């Protein structure tokens, strides 16, 4: 009996010391990875006055008033002391707008001669980067500076300003041959030869994000 019991104990020890055998288990799962960027919910068209001497941006404006026009007695030409920057951007989501610009002549004391559209300009630039390190790239396909009278459905596509936004500088024609961005060849200054009075026009800016 002792031999049988010993044999059983040995067999039990062998069974306990034998390696465990497990069946292999595997699984897999697919996870869809996604993110949704909303389309811009608003377009912002903002104009500010810019100091003509320092280039400092000032207050937001709702009209592009160049008064006071001051006579340079040496040249016999009238100049303002400021110009305007108009920025077009989006908010509330992604998207770069396409922009269309049209100028319509208003009151003209020179009539039937040339009015404000011949004596004012709009310059088109793409702005990239963040302040204070913004970079402006003139849009050669749009002049980059044109007389306002020549703006009739002028369209800047979203592709032209991708990666940045559109800025337009509105100013009075100076005829300066050394201007950083050349003045249009057929522009006219305000001179003593013009009639006194109030000259005006309307600049219509439309922007669309699709």
Secondary structure, DSSP 8 states (H G I E B T S, - for coil): -HHHHHHHHHHHHHHHHS--------------------B-SEEEEEEEEEETTT--EEEEESS------EEETTTTEEE-SEEEEEEEEEESSB---EEEEEEEE---TTTTS--GGGSEEEEEEEEES-TTS-EEEE-GGG-SEEEGGG-EEEEE-GGGGTTSEEEEEEEE----TT-SS---TT---EETTS-SS---EEEEEEEE--
